Every structure is written in structure tokens, then in C-alpha cells.
Amino acid sequence: MSNNARNNPGQENPPDLRLPSRPQTTRPGGQIVRNTTRTQVPGLPLPLPPAPRPPVPVPMQMAEFHDRAVVATTANLPPRPNTTTTSAQNCATWWTNLPPNCTYSMLFQSIRSIGAVSNAVLYPPTNRSPTTSAASVEFFHHESVERLFLADGRGEITISGYKPIILPNRRHPSLPTPLHGSRILRITGPAKIITIKSLRALLDEAGLKYHLDFTKSQGNVVEMGFASFRNQALRAREILERQKSREDLSYAEKGLWVLVGVSFGKDPCE
């Protein structure tokens, strides 16, 4: 009998919560091996195993640094198509393997009767591609892209002996747009002020950056084929319209400019 039982007769001993000793076994040779099986304490639940550690996330700062590095190293490179995506309405195409001295006139001449072009940009040779040029060509309608690929499949698209490689430009896609104009500007007016030289001087003075496919002059009509509808032809039309309403023109000049008309012409690529 314990001391507590002797000092307090009639009171039961408290339960013994000590872990029971683990059984041991003796292997041949006298080696004692303990049983590592978990033993449950009476009245207490069996301890749960430790929860798995969550994966360590990648620091956001490193991801942002990587994105900035990619942008910095590719900022001066021309766009290239992303062949992992598709679009049934994409009107933009990407051209490679063009002549190193390719001009806008050469580029547009190769796609006559394909479809109206809304925008084209030529990229001269670079250190990565020192012997060929590249281009981005966008059309107003996707049907023009389909005609282009059919003609290219028949081997009809060539530029000065070079066979372009033409793909959908999925890095900078372009959706169909309503045809409310064209890259061709048609200017009519007195031959005294409406000439190719005077019109180009006027656009240059206004600070317009543009590239020309062709220029034509016949009588009192001048046609200018730009490389872009929205960025060049439309802006050139706005410049000429502002010229007509200038307040600082002399009375004689106002009498000439009031006779000037500016409209969009038909794209020879249609």
C-alpha cells in the first residue's frame, strides 16, 4: 500500500499516466531490440503524424525580374509569330526570308490582287539575320490572308528571286476592321499647289513619318500609296484638311486650297 493510501484510508489511488515500458526482444547473440510501435496512453488519442510541409513558393521578385530581363533583351527585336496559338480571324501575317534590300514597293508588288492592306512594316537585316529582311503585313479582312496562303502554297509569292516564309503573326494579331478608307490617298486640285514634291514637303514639315509604295500624278490628280492606312494615309489626310483651313494663308492661297479635294483611293492589292 502506498503512503497516500495509508495516510488517507478509503481514497483510491489516482490513475498512473506514465507511458508503459515498450516491450523488448532479444535477437540471437544477445542484442536487445526495442519495439518502435507507437503505444497509446490510456485515455488519450493516438498522436497524429506530422503534416506535410507546403511547397516553397518562388519569390515574386525573381519572376518580375525575369520578365523585365526578357523585355529588355527583346525590345529592339522585330516581332515574331507565336505558333502556339491560333485565330480564325487573325488578319496579320509575318514574313521572313525577304531580300536584304527589300522596299515597300517590292513587298506590295508581290501581293497584287490578294486584298487591301491596312498596315505593313519592313524590318531591315539585323545581327541575328544579316542577309535577309522581314516584314509584318496586316490586311483589312481575314479572307485576304486565306488568299495569300493559297497563292503562297502555289509558289506565286516571290520577291526578287527570294521565296518568303509567310506565317500568321500571332504575337501581334489583328482582327478584321471595317473598310472606311485605304492606304491610298487621292488628292485633286490646282496643279500649281498639288504636286508630288509639294505634298511630300507639306507632310515632312508637319512631322509625319511615312513610307510610300508609289506616287502617281496625272493632270490635277495625285495618288500616294502609303504603307499604312491608320498611321500614315489617315494622318496625311488630316494634315491636308488642316492646310485647307489655315488662317495665315493669303487670299490667293485660300482661293487655291478651297479647290483641293482629298479622298481615299482603291488599293491595287485588292
Buried (B, 14 or more C-beta within 10 A) or exposed (E): EEEEEEEEEEEEEEEEEEEEEEEEEEEEEEEEEEEEEEEEEEEEEEEEEEEEEEEEEEEEEEEEEEEEEEEEEEEEEBBBBBEEEEEEEBBBBBBBBBBEEBBBBBBBBBBEEBBBBBBBBBBBBEEEBEEBBBBBBBBBBBEBBEBBBEBBEEEEBEBEEBEBEBBBBBBBBBEBBEBEBBBBBBBBBEEEBBBBEEBBEBBEEBEBEBBBBBBEBEEBBBBBBBBBBEBBBBBBBEBBEEBBEEEEBEEEBBEBBEEBEBEBBEBBBB
